[in-house]
Structure formats: C-alpha cells, structure tokens
C-alpha cells in the first residue's frame, strides 16, 4: 500500500491543488470546520492504533498462553519479552499495517465530502462543472485501485475477526474479545463513512450535470456553450466511483457486504464448532 501511494503521490498533490480553485464555492466557516475535522481524524487514527495495541497488551497480561505470534515466541525464547516490549511490538505492528489504510480512507472520505460541498445546492457554470468532472474522473483513476485494496483488507480482517469470535465463543476465551470488538467497530465505521461519502458525491455530481443540461436545453443557452463541455455534461452514462472497476461504491454495496459477511460468519462458526475440542 505504501508503495502504491508513493507512486501516486504526485497525482494526489495535483488533485489537492486542483480542488483549491473551488474553495470559493464553500463557506469559509465550513472550510475551517473541515480543517478541524481532518486534524481530529488524523489524531483519531493514531489513537485507534494506540488503543488496539493497549487492548492486546492487556490480553497478553491476562492470558499470555492464548496470545502467541512468531515474534512473541521468539522474544520469549530469548527471555526479553516483557510488557513494554510487547506493547512496543503491538503498536509498531498495528501502526505499520493500519496507518496506510486509515490514511487512504480518511483522505478519500474528506476529498469526497469537500467536492460534495462544492457541488451540493449550487448551480455552477458549465465550465466549472466540466473542470469538476475532470477532477472527479482523475480522482477515480488515482484512487480506484487503492480503494479496492482497502476494501479487500477490511474484508479479510472481518473474516479473521469472525473466526476469532467463533474461537472465543467455543472455548470461552473471553479475555481476548475486547480488541477484536473494537477493531470490528472501527473497520465497520470506516467502511460506512467511505461508502456514504462516495455515494453523496456521485449523487450530487450526477444531479448537477442533469440540472445544467436541463437548464441549458430549456433556455436555449446550449447553442452558446462550448461543444465539448456540452457533450460531456450530456453524457448518457452517469459518473461512478469504483473499486478498481470491480464494484461501484454506492449505498447498496453496504447491504451486499453485510449479506456476504453474515453468510460467511455462519459458515465459519459451523466449521469452528464442528472441530473437536482436543484439536485446540
């Protein structure tokens, strides 16, 4: 993920700079509020990493025999495993694995919301709307693969968390449950926020294009419009944000994900419960 973000960094900066030309469409108070929200989100991401590392350290303190990884086993073998060492390992491991995903998700959400505020409830000139459409398309090209990886990671984590829930319920290892519940909640909120922000942006952009074309046709202004701008505004296919072209990021995706996860949760729980206890 870090490598893909690094490769796209120049285009990401370009997207950010292109959007600066439209900040005049947003009230200054709202702009200040967005800056505060983005700062809070950045601190919240670090806090989540700290919280998960703390919860896993508490689990290790309460039930060290149930919490084994290759690194912890190696540190225990060399007799250098203690609580500060374990916490440092968990924090660094969680930070490295989670920070790129949280960063991409937060940037995606904030960018979608900012463009949405530029378009929502406003009648923009055809030229500005044309520029916003180009920004939208470039945004989709840059972040499509990254968002696909984010969703793939979240789904894999959801499945592993469901497996751990099944293990905990079967063996009543309740001391391990807290960090997995917290991680499940954080991932769920991230996915919901990402989908809703993308859905709002797509709806507002498509509505703005339809409104512009309708007004132009009704007032005969379309004769004076630039032919290229009008052709783009009058496109038959609506604008979409996707995950690498594999799926559209719209509200129905949440229902599909929920159904898919519930189905696999039942399968995983049946599989775990069918394993004899002596296979623990």
N, C-alpha and C positions, 0 to 999 in steps of 0.2 A: 504493500500500500504506500509506504514512504516513497519508494522509487517511482511509482506511477504519479504521485502528487508532485514529486520533484520534476519529472518530465513535463508536467502540465503547468508548472509554476508561472511561466511567462504568460501563458494564455489566461491563467486565473487573475494575474495582476491586470491584464488587459481588460478582462470582463469587469473588474472592480473600477478601473479608470473610466471605462465607457459609461458605467452607471452614474458616475459623478455628474455627468451633464444633465441628468434628470432629477437631481436632488431638489431643484427648484419647484418640482411638482409636489413635493412633500412639505408639510408644515414644519417649521423649524423646531417646534416643541416635540413633534413626533420623531424628528431626526435625533434630537438629544436623547429621547427615550429609547430609541433603537440602539444608540451607542452604549447606554447604560445596560440594556438587556444583553447585548453581545459581551460586555465585560463580565456581567454576572454569570452568563452561560460558560464563559471560559473558566472562571473560578469554580463553578459548579462541577465541570468535568474533572478538574483536578481533585475536588473534594470527593467525588464519587470514587475515583481511584483510591484515595486515602481511606475512604470508608470500607471499601471492599477488602483492601489489604488488612485493615484493622479487624474486620469480622473474621477473616480467615486465620489471623493470628490468634484470636480468641478461640476459634475452633481447635487450633493446634494445641493451645494451652489446656483446653478441657478434654480433648480426646486425641492425643498425639498418635496413638496406634491406628487411627482411622484416616489420618491425613498424610499420605505418602506420595512423593513425586521422585523422579530421578535425582533432582538437585538436593532435596531434603535428605534423601537416603545417603547421598554422597557426603553431605555435610555432617550427618550423624555418624557416618563411618569414621571420619577424621576427627570426631568429637569437638567440632566447632559450631554445633547447632545450639543456639540459644534464642530467646525471644527477639532481641534486637536484630540478630542475623536473619531470622525467619521473616520478620516484618519487612526488613530491607529487601529481601529476595521477593516477597509477595508484591511490594509496592513497585519495584523496578519491573518485574514481570508483567504486572497488570498495566503499568504505565506504557510500556513498550507495545503491548498487544492492543490496548484500548484507545490510546490517545489519537492515533491517526484516524480511527473510525469515528470517534467523537468529534474530532476537528472537521472532518469532511461533512459529517451530518449537520453540525452546527452552522458551518458556512453555507451549506445548501439550503437549510431552513431559513436563515437570515436573508440570503440573497433572494430567495423566492418571495419572502414577505416584503422585502424592500421594493422589488419590481411590482408586486401586487399593489402596494400603496401608491406607486407612480401611475397606475392604470385605473384602479378602482374608483368609480364615481366621477371620472374625469373624461372630458371629450378632447382628446389630443388631436393636433393637426396630423394630416396623413403622413407628412414627412417624419414627424417624431414617432408615430406609431410604426412606421416602416423601420426606423432605427431600432426600436424596441424589439420588433420581431427578429431582426438580425442578431441582436443580443441574446434573445431567447434561444434561437437556433444554435448559436455558438455555445451558450451555456449547456444546452443538451449534448452537443458534441463533446465538450470537455468533461462533463460530469457523468455521462451515461454509464461508462464502464466503472467508475468509482462507486456510483450508487449501487450498481449490480453487486460489486464486491461487498459493500456494506450490508445489503440485504442477505447475501449468501452467508456472511459471517454471523449475522443475527440469527438466521435460521439454524445454523449449526450449533450456536450457543443455546438456542431454545431447546433443540433436541437433546443436547448434553444435560441441560438443566432438568428436563423432563425425566431423563434416565436417572439422574441423581435423586430426584423426588421419589421415583419408584423404589430405588435402593433404600432411601431413608424410611419410607413407609413400610417396606418389607422387614427391614432389620431394626426399625425403631431407633435409628441413629439421629435423634432429633437435634443433637448438638451441632450438626453440620448444616442445618436447614436455613439459618438466617442469611448468610451471604448469598445463597442461591435465590432466595426470595427477593432480596434487594437487587441482585443483578437482573432477575427476570423483570422486575418492575421498571428498572432503568432502561433496559432494552425495549420493553413494550412502549414506554413513553416516547422514546427516541423514534421508533418506527411510526407511531401515530402522528407525532408532530411533523415528521418528514413527509408523510403521505398527505396530511391535511394542508400543509403549506404549498406543496406542489399542486394539489388539486385546486386550491384557491387561485393560484397564479394562472393555471391553464384556463379555468373558467373565465377569469377577468380578461385575459388576453383575447380569447375567442369572442367574448361578448363585445369587447371594444372594437374588434375587426368587423363584426357583423353590424354594429351600430354605425361605424364610419361608412361602410358600403351602403347601408340603408339610407343614411342622410344624404350621401353623395348622389345616389340614384334619384331620390325624391326631389332634390333641389337642383338637379342638372349640373351640379358642380363637377361631376365626374369628367365632363368634357375638358375642363381646365386642369385636371390632375395629371401628374406625370404618369405615363402609361405603365411604366414598370412598377411604380408604387401601387397603382390601382390593381394591377394583375396580382400582386402579392396579397393585397388586402382582400381581394375577391377570390382567393383560393378556395377550392372545394373541400380539401381536407383540413380539419381543424389542427391546431398546434397541440403537440403532446410532449410530455417529459416521460422518458422511459428508462428502464434499467438495461442498458446495452441492447436495446431493441427487443428484449425478451418479454417484457411486460410493461404496461402503462401504469404510471404512478398516479392512480385515481382512487377515490374512496372505495369502490368495490374490491380493490386489492386487499384492504383490511379484512373484509369478510372472507375472501379466499384464503388468506393466511391463517385466520382463526380456524376455519374449517379444516384446513390441511394439518395444522398443529394438533387440533383435537383428535383427528383421525390417528395420527402417529402417536399421540400420547396414549391412546387406548392400546395400540399395538405394542408399544414399548412396555407399558405396565403389565400387559398379559404375558409378555416374554419374560420379564424380570420375575414375576410371581410364579412362573412355571419352573424356574431354576430351583433345584433343591437347595435347602439351607446349608448343606455341607459343601456346596460349591462356592461359599463366600470367600 
